[in-house]
Amino acid sequence: MQPALAHRLLDVPSGRPGRFRTILHALLSLPLGVLSLLAGAYGWGIVVLNLFYPARWLIGMGGSLKDAWGGPTLAGAWAVHATGGLVMLLLMPALMKGITTLQARLMVRVIGRADGTMVR
């Protein structure tokens, strides 16, 4: 199913794998899948938590403003955190694209191309 999705969504030229190559790809791609999940969840979570900094108190994450970056006022803390959130908002697509590119290269290398040729 993964090669078909990669071909349809990312235009990755992957072939039809046999049982051995399917298992090999599953084992080799597991660390990248975990990295992708963790980077995506943490990175996009940072974006949301920093852009909506004042809402942290609604979910029980608020603390003392005097210890917050940009504190001791809410405006200063929000400005600093929103800046960090905007930076992460700009970096996250590039990070996720890089991980996806690694996953696509691994797939083509392990499974092969649609024409049956293997990549060395």
Buried (B, 14 or more C-beta within 10 A) or exposed (E): EBBEEBBEEBEBBBBEBEEEBBEBBEEEBEEBEEEBEEBBEEBBEBBEBBBBBEEBEEEEEEEEBEEBEBBEEBEBBBBBBBBBBEEBBEEBEEBBEEBBEBBBEBBBBBBBBBEEEEEE
